Amino acid sequence: MSVDANQIATKGDLEQLLLKLEQRLAAAQPATPAADEYLTLDEVAKATRTSVRTVKKWITEGKYDLKGKRITLFALEFSDGYYRVPRAALVAYGSKMGFTAADLTTIPPLRLAS
């Protein structure tokens, strides 16, 4: 087997290839998710155009989704009766219930910690 001198990669060729690979890898990486924000039940109720009582039922009892499976809204109880719902959990719950993130236009923007 003979090797043609024009077919051997040079150091510059390999560096260019490495640069291209790093660029493609960086483009393929998912964006770093923003820090999750916890919404109050009032904020969830406004975003979903329901009452706070309905949101509490979604958390405690759940609701049947579009496929007939009972699901609950994930929430954290920081103290007795004081729930907070992660923004991502509301979006995930909504996708199973038939509304999208675009429907949740009244979710307040992310707040900066002070």
C-alpha positions as CSV (number, residue, x, y, z in Angstrom):
1,M,0.0,0.0,0.0
2,S,1.5,3.3,-1.0
3,V,0.7,6.6,0.5
4,D,0.5,9.8,-1.6
5,A,2.3,12.7,0.1
6,N,-0.7,14.9,-0.8
7,Q,-3.1,12.7,1.3
8,I,-1.3,13.1,4.6
9,A,-2.9,15.5,7.0
10,T,-0.7,18.3,8.3
11,K,-0.8,19.8,11.8
12,G,-2.8,22.8,10.4
13,D,-5.3,20.5,8.8
14,L,-5.9,18.7,12.1
15,E,-6.2,22.0,14.0
16,Q,-8.8,23.2,11.5
17,L,-10.7,19.9,11.8
18,L,-10.6,20.1,15.6
19,L,-11.9,23.7,15.5
20,K,-14.8,22.7,13.3
21,L,-15.6,19.8,15.5
22,E,-15.6,22.0,18.6
23,Q,-17.9,24.5,16.9
24,R,-20.4,21.8,15.9
25,L,-20.3,20.2,19.4
26,A,-21.0,23.6,21.0
27,A,-23.9,24.2,18.6
28,A,-25.3,20.8,19.4
29,Q,-25.2,21.3,23.2
30,P,-28.6,22.2,24.7
31,A,-28.8,25.7,26.1
32,T,-28.2,25.9,29.8
33,P,-31.6,26.0,31.5
34,A,-32.5,29.1,33.4
35,A,-32.8,28.8,37.1
36,D,-36.3,27.6,38.0
37,E,-38.6,30.0,39.6
38,Y,-41.3,29.1,42.1
39,L,-44.7,30.5,41.5
40,T,-47.4,31.2,44.2
41,L,-50.8,29.6,43.8
42,D,-52.2,33.1,42.9
43,E,-49.7,33.4,40.1
44,V,-50.5,29.9,38.8
45,A,-54.3,30.7,39.0
46,K,-53.8,33.9,37.0
47,A,-51.6,32.1,34.4
48,T,-54.1,29.3,33.9
49,R,-57.2,31.5,34.2
50,T,-58.6,29.4,37.1
51,S,-59.1,29.9,40.8
52,V,-56.7,29.2,43.6
53,R,-59.0,26.5,44.8
54,T,-58.8,24.7,41.4
55,V,-55.0,24.9,41.5
56,K,-55.0,23.4,45.0
57,K,-57.2,20.5,43.7
58,W,-54.7,20.0,40.9
59,I,-52.0,19.6,43.5
60,T,-53.8,17.5,46.0
61,E,-56.3,15.4,43.9
62,G,-55.0,15.7,40.4
63,K,-57.0,15.8,37.2
64,Y,-57.5,13.5,34.2
65,D,-55.3,14.4,31.3
66,L,-56.2,14.2,27.6
67,K,-55.4,10.5,27.6
68,G,-57.5,9.7,30.7
69,K,-54.7,9.3,33.1
70,R,-54.9,11.1,36.5
71,I,-52.0,13.5,37.0
72,T,-51.2,16.0,39.7
73,L,-49.4,19.3,39.5
74,F,-46.1,19.1,41.2
75,A,-45.6,21.6,44.0
76,L,-43.4,22.1,47.0
77,E,-45.0,22.9,50.4
78,F,-42.6,25.3,52.1
79,S,-44.8,25.5,55.2
80,D,-48.3,24.2,56.1
81,G,-50.6,25.2,53.2
82,Y,-48.1,27.4,51.5
83,Y,-47.3,25.8,48.1
84,R,-44.9,26.9,45.4
85,V,-45.0,25.5,41.9
86,P,-41.9,25.4,39.8
87,R,-42.4,27.2,36.4
88,A,-41.2,24.1,34.6
89,A,-43.7,21.9,36.4
90,L,-46.5,24.2,35.4
91,V,-45.5,24.0,31.7
92,A,-45.1,20.2,31.9
93,Y,-48.5,19.9,33.6
94,G,-50.1,22.2,31.0
95,S,-48.7,20.2,28.1
96,K,-50.5,17.1,29.4
97,M,-53.7,19.1,30.0
98,G,-53.8,20.6,26.5
99,F,-52.5,24.1,27.0
100,T,-49.1,25.3,25.9
101,A,-46.5,27.6,27.3
102,A,-47.7,30.2,24.9
103,D,-51.1,30.0,26.6
104,L,-49.5,30.9,29.9
105,T,-48.9,34.5,28.9
106,T,-49.7,35.9,32.3
107,I,-46.9,34.1,34.1
108,P,-44.9,36.9,35.6
109,P,-41.4,37.3,34.2
110,L,-38.5,35.8,36.1
111,R,-37.5,37.9,39.1
112,L,-34.0,38.7,40.1
113,A,-33.1,37.7,43.6
114,S,-32.3,40.7,45.8
